[in-house]
Amino acid sequence: MPLRLLHAADVLLDTPLQGIGPVPRDAIDLVAQATLIAWERAVEAASTHDVDALLLTGNTFAAAEGSLAADVALRQGCERLAEAQIPVFVVPGPLDPVAAWDELPKLPENVTVFRSLREEPVELTDRGRTLALIQPVGPWSESLANGSKQPAASRPFSVGLWWEGGDGSPTQPPVNLLAPLVDVVCCREEALTTGWLKPETQVQRQSSPQGMTSAQTGPKGVTLIEVDPQRRFTCRLLPLAPVRRERLRVRLDGVRHRDDLCDQMLVELEELPAIPGEQLRLIDWEFSGSPSTSDRCAWTEESLQEAVDTLNQLTDQPGRLRYLHQLTPLWQVRDDSEPANDLWRDYLDMLEQRSSLNRAEIERLLTESRPDLSAKGVWERGLQHVDPRQVWERARRYGRRWFASV
């Protein structure tokens, strides 16, 4: 039978968005309630798409916040899902540990909270037929260690929810890679699964349904997982965030007046595609250019702030799509024309080149720098599970931080 699942993570109910300056008075409620609105939309999407279950894989709320509004929203959402006969499966995360879930008032019967990595799989059924098995998986769990001895076609489709509950399980990956007895592992975007799972393991990572920081730009929402009778599955993002976050950059070279700058900024805005559900666009602007450009045109942080304020007046539409433009302080933006940024561009070019290192050279470097990783089988295993895109992004982030400090 076809199977539909909705995957959400890092919902962070009633947690304030970070990196936001002054907000217009009539938009304060929208910004303050952004995560609650995204949750309501997730619940509505579950009903609209007639899913068989909602999966929550960590950080549904931040226990340290002690938010009553978060508790109420969670309960009301689960009750609505219960009315629609949609079960909810939960694994705790770093911010909502098992103890925090235990302190909540009793949740509706449709909610299953996995309180231990050792809990048995739960059958997801429809009219007496088993659609799937839902279970927690994680470091050294039975489902990972044993692997699958039964042909996939003869067992139900299995979904593993990655465990981050911290129940005393080992924190270091074992020497032997793990083969989970599941068809797909669902987890938070930031969950540390590298080194635990074999390369063929299907992992569906999920970011927050509402961008919480200035780095979480673009469409944000939940993922609809659809599985056909042949066990093939597809994943589709359903945008839900009421507050859309973007980071745009404009060069000051050749810009003489504030009007010219605003025109360039408007061009950047026009290139942003519309996203369903967005009610407010929060844009962080970075300005770059040679020192001579800044000196000649007298572009100071104050004058750039005036341009940003002008753009707010031109684009903000009370009652329709709202805009909130923010200036990234100039000290945080390194000028591409400065000598250090010649090195920065060279650094980026090197990141794009394929490494000429061979196995012996990698082993030599590891032995010199990390003797703890040079044991036979350890570094080879880690290398097999490295995602080149993650390596590139991390190297770029660390490199930029270093160049900005010199």
N, C-alpha and C positions, 0 to 999 in steps of 0.2 A: 504493500500500500504506500502511496505517496506520503511523505512526512514533511511538515513545516515547523521550524523552530525559530524563535526570535532570541537573539543573543545580545545582552546588554552587560556592560561592565563600567566600573568607575562612575556610577550614577551620581554619587556624592550629594545626596539629597540635602537641600538647604545649606550647601556650603558656598561661601562667597566666592565670586570670580576674582581672580588675581590680576594685578597690573592695570587697574582702571582708575582714572582720575575723576574729576568732578563730572557728575551726570546731570542732565537737565531734570528739573523737578518732576516733570510729567513722564519721565522714563525710569525713574528710580525703582518703582515697583517691578517693572519688566526685568531690569538687571538683577535685582535682589531675588526674584523668584525664577530665574532662568532655569536652574536645575530642576525645580519642582514642575515647571511647565514641560520640560523635556521628558520627565517621568510620566506625566499625564499623557503626553503624546505617545510614549512607548506603550502604555497600557491600551490606548485607543488603537494603535497600530496592530497590536496582538489580536484584537477583536476584528478589525477591518480585514486583516489578511488571514483570518481563521486559522491561526497557528495551533499546533498541538501542545505547545509548551513554551514558557518563557524561561530562559536561562540567565541567571545573575551570577557572574563569576568574580565577585570581589569588589570591595569598596562601594557597596550600595549606599552606605552612609558613613560619615566620619564620627565614630563614637566619641571622640574627644570634644566635639562641638556640643554634645548634649542637647541636640535640637528637638524640641517637641514637635515642631512643624514637620520635620523629617519623619518622625515616628507616625504621625497622623497620615501624612501623604503615603507612606509605605503601606499602612494598614488599608486605607481607602482604595489604593490601587489594587492590592491583592484581593480585596472584597469584590471589586468590579470584575476582576479576572475570574473569581470563583463563580460569579453570576453567569459568566460566559462559558463556564466549565473548562477553563484553561488552567492547568497546573503550573506552579512556579517551582523551579529547582534552584537552590542557592548554595554556593560555597563562600565561606568568609574570605576576607582579604586582609591586608596589613592594617587597614584603617577601621575595619568592622570585624574584629575577631569573634570567635565563638562565644566568649563571655558576654560580648555586647548583644548578640542575638538572644542569648538566654535571658537577658534583662528586659527584653521587650515584652509587652503584654502579649498574651496568646494570639498568634496569627491565625488566619482562616485555615481550614483543613486542606485547602489546595496547595499550601506552601510546604515544601520539603527542604529543610535546612540540613545539609550534611555536616554533622558536628565532629566527624572524625574521618581521617583518610581510610580507615578500615571498615567503613560502613558498606553494606551489601548494595549491589546495583538495584535500582528501582525500575520496575516495568512501567513503561508509558503505554497505555492501552486505549483502544477505541472500540466500543461495542464488543468487548471481550477479546479483541485481537491485539496482539502485542505489536506496537509500532516501533519501539526502540527500547534500549536499556540506557538509563542515565546513572552515572556513577562518578564519585570523586576519584581522580587519579593524581599521582604526584610522586615525590621522591620515595623510592623503595616500597611503593604500594604493591600489594599482591597482584593487581591487574597489570602492573608494569613488569614485575619480575618474571611472571610465569609466561607471558606472551600468549599468543593464540595458537592452540593446538587443534582447534575446530575450524573447518573450512568456513570462510566468511559467508558464503551463500547459504549455509545451513543454520546460521545463528542470526538473531535480530541485529539490526543496525545499532551500534553502540556509540554513545557519546560520553566522553570523559571531560569532567569539569576540573580544571587544574587547581590543585589544593595549595593554598598559601596560608593555611590556618595556624601553622607553627605548633604542631603537637609533639615536638621532640624528634621528628624524623631527621635523618642525616641531611646536612646542608651541602655536602660535597658530592658531586656525581660519582657513581661507582665506575670501576674500570671497564666493566662490561656494559655496553649500551642497552637501553631498555626498549622492549617491543611491547607497546601497550595493547591490551585486549580490547581496543576500541577502534572505531573507524575514523573518528575525528576528535581532537582535543580542543576544547574551547577555553580561552583564558583572557586575562587582561592584556592590554598591549605591552605593559611593562613587566609582565610576569617572566621570571627567569626559568626558562625551560631548556636553554641551550646546554648541551652536554648530557642531558638525561634521556633524550628521545632519539631514536634512529632517524636517519634522513627521510625515509619514506613515510614517516608519520605525518598525517595531515593535521595542521594546527591552524585554528581560526582565532586570530588575535583581535581584540575589540577595544577601541578607544572610548573615551567618555562621550555620551550623547550630547554634551554641551561643552564647548571649548572652555577650559578653566583658566588657561594661561595664554599669554601672547604668542607662545610657540605652537599652540594647538589651533592652527588655522584651517580654513576650508570647510567642506561639508562635515558635519558631525551628527551622529545618530546611533541607530542600532542596526544589526545585520539580520536579514532574513535568510535562513538556511533552508533550502528546498532539496529534498532527497527523492529521487524517482525509484520505481520498483527494482531497477537494476543496480541500486545502491550508489548511483552517481549523484553528486550533490553540487549545487551552485550557491554562491553567497552574493547577496545584493544589499548594499547600504541603503537604509531608509533615513534620509536627513530629517532631524527633529529639532535641532538647536534653534531657539528663538533669537539668541544673540550670536551673530556670525563674527568671527575674528579673522582679520587679515593683516598682513604686514607688507606694505608697499614701499618702493624706493624710487626717488627722483633725483637726477643729477642736476647740479646747479650750473654746470658749464653752459655758457651762452644765455643764461637767464638774466635779464636785466631788471625786470620789474616784478612786483608782487602779482600783477595780473597775468604775466607770462607764466609765473610759477603755478598759479591756480589753474591755468589752462592745461598745463602738463599734468597736474594732479587729477583734473577732471577726465583727461584721456585715460589715465591709469584706472580710474573708477569705472569708466565705460566698458573696459575689457573684462570686468568681473562678471561671470555668468550668474544669473539668478539661481538661488537655491530655495527649494520649497520650504516653507515654514519660517524663513528668516523674517524677523520683525525689526531688528536693529543691527546695523553693521558697525562694528567697532574696528576702526582702522588705525594701526600704528604706522606712522610715516617716518622713514629714514631719508635724510638728505645727505648727498655726497657731492664732492667736487674738489678741484685743486685749491690750494691755499690762495693762489692769485685770484681765482674766481671769487672766493669769499671776501677777500680784501677789496676787490674792485667794486663789488656790488653791496658791500657792507652787510652781508648776510650774517646776522647774529642769531642767537637762540630766540631773542625777543622778536626780531623781524620775521623769523620763520613761524613763530607762534602766532603772529598776526595773520600770516597766510593760512595757517590751520584754522584759526577762528573764522576767517572769511569763508573757507570751504564749509565749515559747519553751517554758516548762514545760508550758503548756496544750495546745499544738498539735503539738510535735515527737513523732514516732512512730517510734522506732527499729525497724527491721525492716519498716516500711511507708513511707508518704510522710513525708519529713523536712521540717522547717521550720527556717529560720535567719532571725531577725528582726534588723534593724540600725536604729539610730537615726541619722537624718540630723542632724548638728550644728545647733543652733538658729541659729547665725550664718549658716548657708547658706539658711535658710528665712525669707523676708521676710513679716512679718505683714500680712495683707490689710487690717487696720483702720488701719494706720499711714498718715499723710498721703501718704508716697511711694507707697503702694499705691493711693490714690485716682487718682494719676497713672498708675499701672500699669494699672488697670482702664480708664481712659480710653484709654490706649495700645492695649490689646487691642480695645476697641470700634472704634477708628480702623482697626485692621487688617482688621476685618470689612467696612468700608465700601468701596464701589467708587470708585476714583480718578476724579476729574473732569479729570485732565490730558489735554490733547490733544497731537497730534503736535508742534505748534510749541513748546509749553511743555516737553515732554520734550527736544526738541532744544536749547532754550535752557539747561536745567539741565545737560545733558551737556556742552555747549560750555564752560560756566563751570567745572564740576567735573572733567571728564575730557576734555580736548581731544583726547587720543589716540583716543577712541572716537567723536569727532564727524565723522570722515571719512564721506563719502557711502557708504551701503550697509552700513557696519560695525555701527552701533548698531541699525539696522532688523533686520539678520539676527539679532543677539543677542536682540532683543526678541521675535521670532517664536518663539524656542526656549525662552523662559522658562516654567517650570512654576509656575503661581500657588501651588501647595501648597508647593513648595520655597521660594519667596520668603516666604510667610507664616511658615513654620517658622523660616527663618533670621532674619527680622526679629524674631520672638518670642524666639528664643534670644539675639540680640544685645541686644534691649531688656531682657530680664530680667537679663542680666549687668550692664548699665549701671545699672538701678534698684537692684540689689543692692549696688552700690558707692557709692551716694550716701548 
